[in-house]
Amino acid sequence: MNCTIPDCDRAKRSKSALYCEMHYYRVRRTGNAGVPQSIKRQRGTCQAQGCDRLDAGPHGWCAMHHYRVTQHGDPTTVLRATPTPQDQHPQWKGDRVSYRGAHERVRATRGPASVHSCVDCSGPARHWSYDHADPAERHSDEGSYSTNPEHYSPRCVSCHKVFDLAAA
């Protein structure tokens, strides 16, 4: 009760079947019991000039260039949003910014405090600390703050606590 394919010594799926399990599924999938044809296409490099990424499918482009082709019709088109001046941005609040918003503004303007050294001990900074020197100082439940990013200094956690306690 072997498979009816020449040179196959596997057992048939059942008494009435013609093929073994492997050849049965090969016939179902490809219509041919002979040499298996790969379902997956051989991957090559992206057809965009200068791109050495693997292509992502039958279209021949990597994911990035395929997106550009489908969106713009050209793999070289790159559209960048033009930055809007802050005062024209719909969420810009000017001086009506909250405590949290002021700290986010400092982070956006000067980067994260962790890329700076603490101004007091020269160790790695963790927080932006308000210097309490702004004549237009604001107050909230979280504490005093400034809308001007220049009134903030990078400090480590312990120096920040000591500085804030001394200022209070």
C-alpha positions in Angstrom: 0.0 0.0 0.0 2.5 2.6 -1.1 2.0 5.9 -2.8 1.4 5.7 -6.6 4.1 8.3 -7.3 7.2 6.6 -8.7 10.1 6.4 -6.2 7.9 7.2 -3.2 7.9 4.5 -0.6 5.5 6.2 1.8 2.2 4.6 2.8 -1.0 5.8 1.2 -3.3 8.0 3.3 -6.0 5.3 3.3 -6.8 2.1 1.4 -8.7 3.9 -1.3 -6.3 6.9 -1.6 -3.8 7.2 -4.5 -1.2 9.3 -2.7 0.7 9.5 0.6 0.1 12.5 2.9 2.8 14.7 1.3 1.8 14.1 -2.3 -1.9 14.5 -1.5 -1.3 18.0 -0.1 1.1 18.8 -2.9 -1.6 17.9 -5.5 -4.2 19.9 -3.5 -2.0 23.0 -3.3 -0.3 23.1 -6.7 -2.3 20.6 -8.9 0.8 18.6 -9.5 2.2 15.7 -7.5 5.7 16.1 -9.0 8.5 18.4 -7.9 7.3 20.9 -5.4 7.0 24.4 -6.5 7.8 27.0 -4.0 4.8 29.0 -2.9 7.1 31.7 -1.6 8.8 33.9 -4.2 12.5 34.2 -4.0 13.3 37.5 -2.3 15.8 39.8 -3.8 16.8 43.4 -3.1 14.5 46.3 -3.5 14.3 47.6 -7.1 14.7 51.2 -6.0 18.1 52.6 -7.0 20.5 52.6 -4.1 18.3 50.6 -1.8 19.8 47.3 -0.5 16.9 46.2 1.7 15.1 42.9 0.9 11.9 43.4 -1.1 8.6 42.6 0.7 6.6 40.9 -1.9 5.8 40.4 -5.6 5.9 44.2 -6.2 9.7 44.2 -5.9 9.9 47.1 -3.5 10.9 47.2 0.2 8.2 48.3 2.6 9.3 52.0 2.5 9.5 52.3 -1.3 6.3 50.3 -1.8 4.5 52.8 0.5 6.0 55.7 -1.5 4.9 54.1 -4.8 1.4 53.5 -3.6 1.0 56.9 -2.0 2.8 59.1 -4.6 3.5 57.0 -7.6 7.2 57.5 -7.3 9.6 55.6 -4.9 11.8 58.7 -4.5 9.1 61.1 -3.4 9.6 62.2 0.2 7.1 64.6 1.7 8.0 66.2 4.9 5.6 68.3 6.9 6.6 71.9 7.0 7.1 73.0 10.6 4.5 75.6 11.8 5.6 78.5 13.9 4.6 77.9 17.5 2.2 80.8 17.6 0.3 79.4 14.6 0.0 75.8 16.0 -3.6 75.1 17.1 -2.4 73.8 20.5 0.0 76.6 21.3 -1.2 78.3 24.4 1.5 81.0 24.7 1.7 82.2 28.4 -1.5 80.3 29.3 0.5 77.1 29.7 0.1 74.8 32.7 2.9 73.6 35.0 3.1 70.3 33.1 3.0 72.2 29.8 5.8 74.4 30.8 8.0 71.4 31.7 7.1 69.8 28.3 8.1 73.1 26.6 11.5 73.0 28.3 12.0 69.4 27.2 11.0 70.2 23.7 13.2 73.2 23.5 16.3 72.0 25.3 16.0 68.2 25.1 15.7 65.7 28.0 17.5 66.6 31.2 19.3 63.2 31.1 21.6 64.4 28.2 22.9 67.2 30.5 25.1 67.2 33.6 23.7 68.4 36.9 24.6 72.1 37.4 25.4 71.5 41.1 27.3 68.2 41.3 28.2 67.6 37.6 26.6 64.1 37.9 24.0 62.9 35.4 20.9 65.1 35.5 17.4 63.6 35.7 15.0 66.7 36.0 14.6 70.2 34.7 14.6 72.4 37.8 13.0 75.9 37.9 15.5 78.5 39.1 12.8 80.7 40.8 14.2 83.8 39.1 11.5 84.7 36.6 9.8 88.0 37.4 6.6 86.6 35.7 6.6 83.5 37.9 3.5 81.3 37.9 2.0 79.2 40.7 -0.1 76.1 40.7 -0.9 73.1 42.9 2.3 71.4 41.6 4.5 74.3 42.5 6.1 77.5 41.0 7.0 77.5 37.4 8.0 79.7 34.5 6.8 79.8 30.9 10.3 80.7 29.8 12.5 77.6 29.2 15.6 79.6 30.0 14.7 79.6 33.7 15.3 75.9 34.0 18.5 74.1 34.9 19.3 70.3 34.6 19.7 68.7 38.0 20.0 65.2 39.5 17.2 64.1 41.8 19.0 64.8 45.1 20.3 68.2 44.0 16.8 69.1 42.7 15.3 68.3 46.1 17.9 70.3 48.0 17.5 73.3 45.6 13.7 73.3 45.9 13.7 73.0 49.7 16.2 75.9 49.9 14.0 78.0 47.6 10.9 77.3 49.6 
